[in-house]
Amino acid sequence: MGLPLMMMLGLGPTVARLKLRRCEAVGATPTVWGRVWIHGGGEIQIGDRVVFDARMAPIELHAQRGGRIVIEDDVTIEGGSSIEAQSLVSLGARSRLGMWCKLMDNMYHPVRGNRHERPQSVPLLVEEGVTVGSRSILLPGAHLQKGASVASGTVISRRIPPGVTVGGSPARVLRREVAR
């Protein structure tokens, strides 16, 4: 059965719920195009009207035991994106992740010292209305405040103020929203 036929028959949300069945909670009318891989023993919460557009490449949600992924209402996640949580990764309402984005709250090995010890996880927070460009990487401790925008290919590991557009690696301010 093709995608247009499923939509005409009203099966879209039913199929989406089936694909998201390993999530702790799924809100009203989710949309899933393509594959969403859900791994780990942690908790994944999906809000209302969330869109997973994985037609080009699968989307991965991996919440390890004790970890949480929270995706609020009206979020869009495009194909190839991967979200990994050992403590908390939160995507605010009306946020958008471009293709091939990587979000993780742990680096899995320290930069200095014993590389066999896993470092402490630091929550990764994306507030409402944030746009993250394709192939961007959000590292532990990243906090994108309301309305921030991230250019494609940017690496972020710190707080980004509201209404600011950042780009590059390391991230630098490209544009500030003008107050009216």
ChimeraX commands (.cxc) that place a marker at each C-alpha (Angstrom):
marker #1 position 0.00,0.00,0.00 radius 0.5
marker #1 position 1.52,3.32,-1.08 radius 0.5
marker #1 position 1.83,6.41,1.09 radius 0.5
marker #1 position -0.91,8.45,-0.70 radius 0.5
marker #1 position -3.37,5.55,-0.43 radius 0.5
marker #1 position -2.65,5.16,3.31 radius 0.5
marker #1 position -3.27,8.88,3.83 radius 0.5
marker #1 position -6.56,8.77,1.90 radius 0.5
marker #1 position -7.70,5.84,4.04 radius 0.5
marker #1 position -6.71,7.71,7.23 radius 0.5
marker #1 position -4.08,5.11,8.17 radius 0.5
marker #1 position -1.15,7.56,8.43 radius 0.5
marker #1 position -1.38,8.17,12.22 radius 0.5
marker #1 position -2.04,4.48,12.85 radius 0.5
marker #1 position 1.05,3.40,10.91 radius 0.5
marker #1 position 3.08,6.15,12.62 radius 0.5
marker #1 position 2.01,4.91,16.06 radius 0.5
marker #1 position 3.01,1.39,15.05 radius 0.5
marker #1 position 6.48,2.62,14.01 radius 0.5
marker #1 position 6.81,4.57,17.30 radius 0.5
marker #1 position 5.48,1.76,19.54 radius 0.5
marker #1 position 8.73,1.51,21.57 radius 0.5
marker #1 position 8.31,5.13,22.78 radius 0.5
marker #1 position 7.07,5.77,26.32 radius 0.5
marker #1 position 4.46,8.30,25.13 radius 0.5
marker #1 position 3.28,9.43,21.69 radius 0.5
marker #1 position 1.05,12.49,21.25 radius 0.5
marker #1 position -1.82,13.06,18.83 radius 0.5
marker #1 position -1.40,12.63,15.06 radius 0.5
marker #1 position 2.29,11.80,14.64 radius 0.5
marker #1 position 3.64,11.52,11.09 radius 0.5
marker #1 position 6.37,9.06,10.13 radius 0.5
marker #1 position 7.62,8.81,6.55 radius 0.5
marker #1 position 10.29,6.13,6.22 radius 0.5
marker #1 position 12.12,4.35,9.04 radius 0.5
marker #1 position 12.64,5.47,12.62 radius 0.5
marker #1 position 15.04,3.29,14.61 radius 0.5
marker #1 position 14.35,3.29,18.35 radius 0.5
marker #1 position 17.02,1.78,20.62 radius 0.5
marker #1 position 17.94,1.48,24.28 radius 0.5
marker #1 position 16.19,1.02,27.59 radius 0.5
marker #1 position 15.57,4.72,28.24 radius 0.5
marker #1 position 12.44,6.82,27.88 radius 0.5
marker #1 position 11.32,8.57,24.68 radius 0.5
marker #1 position 8.40,11.01,24.76 radius 0.5
marker #1 position 6.89,12.34,21.53 radius 0.5
marker #1 position 4.53,15.34,21.54 radius 0.5
marker #1 position 1.55,16.17,19.31 radius 0.5
marker #1 position 1.88,16.58,15.52 radius 0.5
marker #1 position 5.57,15.58,15.42 radius 0.5
marker #1 position 6.88,14.81,11.91 radius 0.5
marker #1 position 9.67,12.30,11.23 radius 0.5
marker #1 position 10.61,12.66,7.54 radius 0.5
marker #1 position 12.96,9.70,7.02 radius 0.5
marker #1 position 12.26,9.15,3.32 radius 0.5
marker #1 position 15.92,9.83,2.38 radius 0.5
marker #1 position 17.57,8.06,5.34 radius 0.5
marker #1 position 16.47,6.49,8.66 radius 0.5
marker #1 position 16.18,8.57,11.83 radius 0.5
marker #1 position 17.69,7.15,15.03 radius 0.5
marker #1 position 16.45,7.75,18.58 radius 0.5
marker #1 position 18.68,6.10,21.20 radius 0.5
marker #1 position 17.87,6.63,24.88 radius 0.5
marker #1 position 20.12,4.51,27.05 radius 0.5
marker #1 position 18.86,3.14,30.36 radius 0.5
marker #1 position 18.22,6.15,32.62 radius 0.5
marker #1 position 18.26,8.53,29.66 radius 0.5
marker #1 position 15.36,10.56,28.24 radius 0.5
marker #1 position 14.57,12.04,24.86 radius 0.5
marker #1 position 11.74,14.58,24.98 radius 0.5
marker #1 position 10.35,15.86,21.67 radius 0.5
marker #1 position 7.64,18.47,22.22 radius 0.5
marker #1 position 4.71,19.46,19.96 radius 0.5
marker #1 position 5.02,20.37,16.25 radius 0.5
marker #1 position 8.70,19.35,15.90 radius 0.5
marker #1 position 10.03,18.25,12.49 radius 0.5
marker #1 position 13.03,15.92,12.22 radius 0.5
marker #1 position 14.48,15.17,8.79 radius 0.5
marker #1 position 16.20,12.02,7.54 radius 0.5
marker #1 position 19.56,10.77,8.71 radius 0.5
marker #1 position 19.33,12.60,12.04 radius 0.5
marker #1 position 20.43,10.84,15.21 radius 0.5
marker #1 position 19.56,11.70,18.82 radius 0.5
marker #1 position 21.41,9.92,21.65 radius 0.5
marker #1 position 20.67,10.43,25.35 radius 0.5
marker #1 position 22.30,9.09,28.48 radius 0.5
marker #1 position 20.68,11.77,30.67 radius 0.5
marker #1 position 18.45,14.22,28.71 radius 0.5
marker #1 position 18.04,15.55,25.19 radius 0.5
marker #1 position 15.05,17.89,24.84 radius 0.5
marker #1 position 13.64,19.45,21.64 radius 0.5
marker #1 position 11.25,22.35,22.24 radius 0.5
marker #1 position 7.95,22.96,20.47 radius 0.5
marker #1 position 8.05,24.06,16.81 radius 0.5
marker #1 position 11.75,23.21,16.44 radius 0.5
marker #1 position 13.20,21.79,13.26 radius 0.5
marker #1 position 16.20,19.49,12.72 radius 0.5
marker #1 position 17.64,19.36,9.21 radius 0.5
marker #1 position 19.01,16.24,7.54 radius 0.5
marker #1 position 21.94,14.34,9.03 radius 0.5
marker #1 position 21.99,16.21,12.37 radius 0.5
marker #1 position 23.63,14.59,15.39 radius 0.5
marker #1 position 22.51,15.41,18.95 radius 0.5
marker #1 position 24.20,13.74,21.93 radius 0.5
marker #1 position 24.49,14.49,25.64 radius 0.5
marker #1 position 27.70,12.46,26.18 radius 0.5
marker #1 position 30.98,12.27,24.26 radius 0.5
marker #1 position 31.49,8.63,25.42 radius 0.5
marker #1 position 35.18,9.21,26.23 radius 0.5
marker #1 position 37.08,12.10,27.84 radius 0.5
marker #1 position 39.34,14.35,25.80 radius 0.5
marker #1 position 42.11,14.05,28.43 radius 0.5
marker #1 position 43.01,11.35,30.94 radius 0.5
marker #1 position 41.73,7.79,30.93 radius 0.5
marker #1 position 39.89,7.34,27.64 radius 0.5
marker #1 position 38.26,4.15,28.97 radius 0.5
marker #1 position 36.17,6.02,31.56 radius 0.5
marker #1 position 32.87,7.43,30.39 radius 0.5
marker #1 position 32.44,11.12,31.31 radius 0.5
marker #1 position 29.39,12.57,33.03 radius 0.5
marker #1 position 26.46,13.35,30.70 radius 0.5
marker #1 position 25.40,16.98,30.34 radius 0.5
marker #1 position 21.79,17.69,29.26 radius 0.5
marker #1 position 21.30,19.06,25.74 radius 0.5
marker #1 position 18.44,21.55,25.47 radius 0.5
marker #1 position 16.84,22.99,22.35 radius 0.5
marker #1 position 14.12,25.49,23.24 radius 0.5
marker #1 position 11.02,26.31,21.18 radius 0.5
marker #1 position 11.19,27.67,17.65 radius 0.5
marker #1 position 14.83,26.71,17.03 radius 0.5
marker #1 position 16.01,25.73,13.53 radius 0.5
marker #1 position 19.06,23.48,13.19 radius 0.5
marker #1 position 20.59,23.26,9.71 radius 0.5
marker #1 position 21.59,20.00,8.06 radius 0.5
marker #1 position 24.77,18.18,9.10 radius 0.5
marker #1 position 25.00,20.14,12.36 radius 0.5
marker #1 position 26.29,18.56,15.55 radius 0.5
marker #1 position 25.00,19.51,18.99 radius 0.5
marker #1 position 27.35,18.30,21.73 radius 0.5
marker #1 position 26.85,17.82,25.50 radius 0.5
marker #1 position 25.91,21.07,27.23 radius 0.5
marker #1 position 24.54,22.75,24.10 radius 0.5
marker #1 position 21.59,24.99,24.97 radius 0.5
marker #1 position 19.88,26.70,22.05 radius 0.5
marker #1 position 17.51,29.32,23.40 radius 0.5
marker #1 position 14.15,30.33,21.95 radius 0.5
marker #1 position 14.20,31.26,18.27 radius 0.5
marker #1 position 17.91,30.60,17.70 radius 0.5
marker #1 position 19.02,29.40,14.29 radius 0.5
marker #1 position 21.98,27.17,13.42 radius 0.5
marker #1 position 23.57,27.21,9.96 radius 0.5
marker #1 position 24.35,23.93,8.20 radius 0.5
marker #1 position 27.48,22.11,9.32 radius 0.5
marker #1 position 27.81,23.93,12.65 radius 0.5
marker #1 position 29.21,22.29,15.80 radius 0.5
marker #1 position 27.78,23.61,19.09 radius 0.5
marker #1 position 28.70,22.80,22.69 radius 0.5
marker #1 position 27.57,25.94,24.57 radius 0.5
marker #1 position 24.59,28.24,25.19 radius 0.5
marker #1 position 23.31,30.17,22.17 radius 0.5
marker #1 position 21.24,33.28,23.05 radius 0.5
marker #1 position 17.66,33.74,21.80 radius 0.5
marker #1 position 17.11,35.00,18.26 radius 0.5
marker #1 position 20.75,34.58,17.19 radius 0.5
marker #1 position 21.96,32.82,14.04 radius 0.5
marker #1 position 25.24,30.94,14.47 radius 0.5
marker #1 position 27.45,29.08,12.03 radius 0.5
marker #1 position 30.85,27.52,11.57 radius 0.5
marker #1 position 33.01,25.22,13.63 radius 0.5
marker #1 position 33.44,26.38,16.31 radius 0.5
marker #1 position 30.15,28.26,16.23 radius 0.5
marker #1 position 30.23,32.05,15.93 radius 0.5
marker #1 position 27.44,34.62,15.67 radius 0.5
marker #1 position 26.45,35.34,12.06 radius 0.5
marker #1 position 23.38,37.49,12.71 radius 0.5
marker #1 position 21.41,38.87,15.65 radius 0.5
marker #1 position 17.67,39.41,15.57 radius 0.5
marker #1 position 16.92,43.12,15.59 radius 0.5
marker #1 position 14.69,44.23,18.49 radius 0.5
marker #1 position 11.64,46.21,17.42 radius 0.5
marker link #1:1,2 radius 0.2
marker link #1:2,3 radius 0.2
marker link #1:3,4 radius 0.2
marker link #1:4,5 radius 0.2
marker link #1:5,6 radius 0.2
marker link #1:6,7 radius 0.2
marker link #1:7,8 radius 0.2
marker link #1:8,9 radius 0.2
marker link #1:9,10 radius 0.2
marker link #1:10,11 radius 0.2
marker link #1:11,12 radius 0.2
marker link #1:12,13 radius 0.2
marker link #1:13,14 radius 0.2
marker link #1:14,15 radius 0.2
marker link #1:15,16 radius 0.2
marker link #1:16,17 radius 0.2
marker link #1:17,18 radius 0.2
marker link #1:18,19 radius 0.2
marker link #1:19,20 radius 0.2
marker link #1:20,21 radius 0.2
marker link #1:21,22 radius 0.2
marker link #1:22,23 radius 0.2
marker link #1:23,24 radius 0.2
marker link #1:24,25 radius 0.2
marker link #1:25,26 radius 0.2
marker link #1:26,27 radius 0.2
marker link #1:27,28 radius 0.2
marker link #1:28,29 radius 0.2
marker link #1:29,30 radius 0.2
marker link #1:30,31 radius 0.2
marker link #1:31,32 radius 0.2
marker link #1:32,33 radius 0.2
marker link #1:33,34 radius 0.2
marker link #1:34,35 radius 0.2
marker link #1:35,36 radius 0.2
marker link #1:36,37 radius 0.2
marker link #1:37,38 radius 0.2
marker link #1:38,39 radius 0.2
marker link #1:39,40 radius 0.2
marker link #1:40,41 radius 0.2
marker link #1:41,42 radius 0.2
marker link #1:42,43 radius 0.2
marker link #1:43,44 radius 0.2
marker link #1:44,45 radius 0.2
marker link #1:45,46 radius 0.2
marker link #1:46,47 radius 0.2
marker link #1:47,48 radius 0.2
marker link #1:48,49 radius 0.2
marker link #1:49,50 radius 0.2
marker link #1:50,51 radius 0.2
marker link #1:51,52 radius 0.2
marker link #1:52,53 radius 0.2
marker link #1:53,54 radius 0.2
marker link #1:54,55 radius 0.2
marker link #1:55,56 radius 0.2
marker link #1:56,57 radius 0.2
marker link #1:57,58 radius 0.2
marker link #1:58,59 radius 0.2
marker link #1:59,60 radius 0.2
marker link #1:60,61 radius 0.2
marker link #1:61,62 radius 0.2
marker link #1:62,63 radius 0.2
marker link #1:63,64 radius 0.2
marker link #1:64,65 radius 0.2
marker link #1:65,66 radius 0.2
marker link #1:66,67 radius 0.2
marker link #1:67,68 radius 0.2
marker link #1:68,69 radius 0.2
marker link #1:69,70 radius 0.2
marker link #1:70,71 radius 0.2
marker link #1:71,72 radius 0.2
marker link #1:72,73 radius 0.2
marker link #1:73,74 radius 0.2
marker link #1:74,75 radius 0.2
marker link #1:75,76 radius 0.2
marker link #1:76,77 radius 0.2
marker link #1:77,78 radius 0.2
marker link #1:78,79 radius 0.2
marker link #1:79,80 radius 0.2
marker link #1:80,81 radius 0.2
marker link #1:81,82 radius 0.2
marker link #1:82,83 radius 0.2
marker link #1:83,84 radius 0.2
marker link #1:84,85 radius 0.2
marker link #1:85,86 radius 0.2
marker link #1:86,87 radius 0.2
marker link #1:87,88 radius 0.2
marker link #1:88,89 radius 0.2
marker link #1:89,90 radius 0.2
marker link #1:90,91 radius 0.2
marker link #1:91,92 radius 0.2
marker link #1:92,93 radius 0.2
marker link #1:93,94 radius 0.2
marker link #1:94,95 radius 0.2
marker link #1:95,96 radius 0.2
marker link #1:96,97 radius 0.2
marker link #1:97,98 radius 0.2
marker link #1:98,99 radius 0.2
marker link #1:99,100 radius 0.2
marker link #1:100,101 radius 0.2
marker link #1:101,102 radius 0.2
marker link #1:102,103 radius 0.2
marker link #1:103,104 radius 0.2
marker link #1:104,105 radius 0.2
marker link #1:105,106 radius 0.2
marker link #1:106,107 radius 0.2
marker link #1:107,108 radius 0.2
marker link #1:108,109 radius 0.2
marker link #1:109,110 radius 0.2
marker link #1:110,111 radius 0.2
marker link #1:111,112 radius 0.2
marker link #1:112,113 radius 0.2
marker link #1:113,114 radius 0.2
marker link #1:114,115 radius 0.2
marker link #1:115,116 radius 0.2
marker link #1:116,117 radius 0.2
marker link #1:117,118 radius 0.2
marker link #1:118,119 radius 0.2
marker link #1:119,120 radius 0.2
marker link #1:120,121 radius 0.2
marker link #1:121,122 radius 0.2
marker link #1:122,123 radius 0.2
marker link #1:123,124 radius 0.2
marker link #1:124,125 radius 0.2
marker link #1:125,126 radius 0.2
marker link #1:126,127 radius 0.2
marker link #1:127,128 radius 0.2
marker link #1:128,129 radius 0.2
marker link #1:129,130 radius 0.2
marker link #1:130,131 radius 0.2
marker link #1:131,132 radius 0.2
marker link #1:132,133 radius 0.2
marker link #1:133,134 radius 0.2
marker link #1:134,135 radius 0.2
marker link #1:135,136 radius 0.2
marker link #1:136,137 radius 0.2
marker link #1:137,138 radius 0.2
marker link #1:138,139 radius 0.2
marker link #1:139,140 radius 0.2
marker link #1:140,141 radius 0.2
marker link #1:141,142 radius 0.2
marker link #1:142,143 radius 0.2
marker link #1:143,144 radius 0.2
marker link #1:144,145 radius 0.2
marker link #1:145,146 radius 0.2
marker link #1:146,147 radius 0.2
marker link #1:147,148 radius 0.2
marker link #1:148,149 radius 0.2
marker link #1:149,150 radius 0.2
marker link #1:150,151 radius 0.2
marker link #1:151,152 radius 0.2
marker link #1:152,153 radius 0.2
marker link #1:153,154 radius 0.2
marker link #1:154,155 radius 0.2
marker link #1:155,156 radius 0.2
marker link #1:156,157 radius 0.2
marker link #1:157,158 radius 0.2
marker link #1:158,159 radius 0.2
marker link #1:159,160 radius 0.2
marker link #1:160,161 radius 0.2
marker link #1:161,162 radius 0.2
marker link #1:162,163 radius 0.2
marker link #1:163,164 radius 0.2
marker link #1:164,165 radius 0.2
marker link #1:165,166 radius 0.2
marker link #1:166,167 radius 0.2
marker link #1:167,168 radius 0.2
marker link #1:168,169 radius 0.2
marker link #1:169,170 radius 0.2
marker link #1:170,171 radius 0.2
marker link #1:171,172 radius 0.2
marker link #1:172,173 radius 0.2
marker link #1:173,174 radius 0.2
marker link #1:174,175 radius 0.2
marker link #1:175,176 radius 0.2
marker link #1:176,177 radius 0.2
marker link #1:177,178 radius 0.2
marker link #1:178,179 radius 0.2
marker link #1:179,180 radius 0.2
view
